[in-house]
Amino acid sequence: MKQITPFPNEDLLLIRWKIAFFLLCMAIVAGIFWGMDALSSQATRNLSIAQGELYSARSSVELIEEEEATIIEYIDRYQDLSAEGIVEAEDRLLFLEKIADIRAEFNLFPISLNIEEQLGIRLQYDPAETEPGGPIDLKTSTVSLSVPLLHEEDLTRFLDALLNSDGLYQARECEIGALNSTTQSFVFLAQHFSASCELLWYTFDLEPPA
């Protein structure tokens, strides 16, 4: 059965082209809306990433400012320690030269010494410290000295010169005794006394092994 429409075939052809154009426009509009939605989502993600990077940058800047304030606060003390060689590896040859210089300065008898193996301990930061620095090891060497003496004052002058020289030393103990208990006069030059001392030699290792 043939269907009869109220429009002529020519009008139907014109309407079909308009409908097709309308559908095309709708497709284009839908594509634009979809693209805008995708761009909006991408922009939102980019904004979140940028905010995260900004927060990270601000945190880094605050950390740098805190570290700078810490450096400014302690730089003079660090420079003093560095100038005295306390934050460097111990130089045993330089230490022997120092002992020889002190002996020559006070005209002391030959001094014998022994430096034991260096020991180390990892220092702990205060638990309340929110931004602790790198690891630091405290190094310790025990130095045993045998000092022949003309009189007791030789020992005090020697220890005073050594403890006040560059470096960080601690006198742990000293024993002094007469070499000849029968001697009553010390007017002649000889080794009347002998002192045995034990010192602790400290240095700091700012780049210790893991």
Buried (B, 14 or more C-beta within 10 A) or exposed (E): EEEEEEEEEEEEEEEEEEEEEEEEEEEEEEEEEEEEEEEEEEEEEEEEEEEEEEEEEEEEEEEEEEEEEEEEEEEEEEEEBEEEBBBEEBEEEEBEEBBEEBBEEBEBBEBEBEBEEBEBEEEEEEEEEEEEEEBBBBBBBBBBBEBBBBEEEBBEBBBEBBEEBEBBBEEEEBEBEEEEEEEEEEEEEEEBBBBEBBBEBBBBBEEBEE
